[in-house]
Amino acid sequence: MTGQTHSTPVTVRVEGRTAVLELNRPPANLIDEEMAVRLHESVSELDARADVAAIVLTGAGWVFCGGADAAAVRASGRAAPFADAVARLFAFLPRSTTPLVAAVNGDALAGGFGLMCACDVVVVAEGARLGTNEAAHGAWPALAQVPAIRRVPEKAALTNALTGEPFTTEQALRLGIIDEVVPRTRFDARVRHWAGAVTAAGSAVATGRPLFYRSREQSYEQAVEEARQALTRAFGPQ
């Protein structure tokens, strides 16, 4: 699901009940402050739309996202506002009431891997590299690791963070990090399939998806109590 290049860092289009957000800073679609802010705004705006049932995140060209635009952030002197913008984006994604599908059309590295891991379903084109790679550049994936360690088995996540060696698509599929690896010739069709599949719960997903993510951070008793309240509302008077 790639589109034409535009001047804006994030393009938005709606196809039926699916909204497609495309990171649009080719060739690597690196995240700067403007892109992080726009991504957050776009997901939030689409999440509030009753006519949007699924949101697809993808990248322009042949890369999903190569991570942060470190050179641009350092040159801007706005490291703190950039970090704030990325943190707000990553914090919002689990709260979205709309399912998120990552259409990983190419490499998803560093912060791009974190963005991928914050989505619900991940479809990947054959040959993509997936993972944090900051260690290979003498850094640590501080923000990217937050969604990553909630998707990647702990041992594999730590090894990736320490070595900066990305996963192959075969490794990622075996570890359960992603849902499907497909040839590029079938990529768009499979993305459309998953965008439709994640809407099976209908309006219930608006309650269920945020509840699912919150339950991971709660004690067992807290999670059961919140689920009890949700069940009562679901079966109560309409």
Secondary structure, DSSP 8 states (H G I E B T S, - for coil): ------SSSEEEEEETTEEEEEE-STTTT-B-HHHHHHHHHHHHHHHT-TT--EEEEEESTTEEE--B-HHHHHHHT-HHHHHHHHHHHHHHGGG-SS-EEEEE-SEEETHHHHHHHTSSEEEEETT--EE--GGGGT---TTTHHHHTTTS-HHHHHHHHHH---B-HHHHHHTTS-SEEE-HHHHHHHHHHHHHHTTTTGGGHHHHHHHHHHHHHS-HHHHHHHHHHHHHHHHS--
